Amino acid sequence: MTRVFNFSAGPATLPEPVLRQAADEMLDWHGSGMSVMEMSHRGKEFIAIHAQAEALLRELMAIPQNYKVLFLQGGAIGQNAFVPMNLLRGRAGADYVNTGEWSKKSIKEAKNHCKVNVAASSEANHFASVPKQDSWNLDPNAAYVHICSNETIGGVEYHWTPDTGNVPLVADMSSNILSQPVEVSRYGLIYCGAQKNIGPAGLTIVIVRDDLIGHALPTTPSVFDYKLQADNDSMVNTPPTFAVYIAGLVFQWLKQHGGLTKMAELNRKKAALLYEYIDNSPFYANPVAREDRSLMNVPFRLRDEKLDAAFLKGAQARGMLQLKGHRSVGGMRASIYNAMPIEGVQALVNYMKEFEVSHAL
Ligand SMILES: *Cc1c(COP(=O)(O)O)cnc(C)c1O
């Protein structure tokens, strides 16, 4: 068996011990005589798996008691609609900060449901930074302020928490959740698709302060009404059972490896290795302002884009896959989530050096 270093932005690499445990338990979970995939979501076995996953996530993120944790389907893009449907609470509009492709998607979807005020945007500088908070034009009557805490495509990340006063802060954390500790109480709502830094696609997590729910628009589908789902332990419909189980194993793995403080330390080390090499090389470039660079997704360009195909081919031959940048920006992108070992990043940097030397002018 050969495992590659998989730099995919998502679905993405998972911790090998988690995959091994899932393989061991595939046919017979803990003597139940069945796979988790085959279990009733209302049976005692799955209810225990679900409760354990939620408890571990609460512990890892230190989620306060007055927050609900929902395990839903529909992806982060689904939440782009369900957030306004649930959180408008009789208000006309919401503030959005535009830092790139994922923010733009959120804004477009929200416009179907409410008035959107783009409070700040870095579009004029090609999304190479996060707009400084003192430039934000916030509406004190907004239902909430929405940010994308890590732009998976552009490689731009908030390394600070915006202060939105009494207006709830909402964050799409799809690609940097669990990469470092966050102060959950500073947010009204956090959402993410699981397939970047948690587990398999199909699971969408919503963490929401309980005073914000219970006011969904009447047109909200019942399975996406946060209050209804909270009151029913996320079982208004069948949750993505296998994805919840794998997420639980990943939470356990994170806990065994020192939790989010330790992850943050490792993630900083991994990212520094890559950015330092890029910055010191005339051959590679990353366009993002240093203080706003993503620790999870590192886009970079080669001196000449005609070399891209050769670079990718050589990487593949060395067992490094999915380095092609998003189709909207081109170039390369290395996603280095929690499950990417530092050896993978080191192997990539070694290869980048080798490629640079053999293609120097
Ligand atoms: C991948 C991603 C999404 C899309 O998630 P889906 O689960 O495909 O809906 C949204 N936002 C961010 C920041 C992402 O990285």
The ligand as a Tripos MOL2 file, in Angstrom:
@<TRIPOS>MOLECULE
LIG
   15    15     1     0     0
SMALL
NO_CHARGES

@<TRIPOS>ATOM
      1 C1        -15.1310   24.4970    0.7190 C.3       1 LIG1
      2 C2        -15.7030   25.7390    1.2740 C.ar      1 LIG1
      3 C3        -17.0710   26.0280    1.1650 C.ar      1 LIG1
      4 C4        -18.0260   25.1220    0.4340 C.3       1 LIG1
      5 O1        -18.4330   24.0920    1.2060 O.3       1 LIG1
      6 P1        -19.4960   23.0110    0.6870 P.3       1 LIG1
      7 O2        -19.4490   22.0350    1.7780 O.co2     1 LIG1
      8 O3        -19.0010   22.5170   -0.6410 O.co2     1 LIG1
      9 O4        -20.8020   23.6780    0.5620 O.co2     1 LIG1
     10 C5        -17.5290   27.2020    1.7270 C.ar      1 LIG1
     11 N1        -16.7070   28.0500    2.3690 N.ar      1 LIG1
     12 C6        -15.3890   27.7950    2.4930 C.ar      1 LIG1
     13 C7        -14.5330   28.7620    3.2250 C.3       1 LIG1
     14 C8        -14.8460   26.6480    1.9450 C.ar      1 LIG1
     15 O5        -13.5410   26.3960    2.0710 O.3       1 LIG1
@<TRIPOS>BOND
     1     1     2 1
     2     2     3 ar
     3     2    14 ar
     4     3     4 1
     5     3    10 ar
     6     4     5 1
     7     5     6 1
     8     6     7 2
     9     6     8 1
    10     6     9 1
    11    10    11 ar
    12    11    12 ar
    13    12    13 1
    14    12    14 ar
    15    14    15 1
@<TRIPOS>SUBSTRUCTURE
     1 LIG1         1 GROUP 0 **** ****
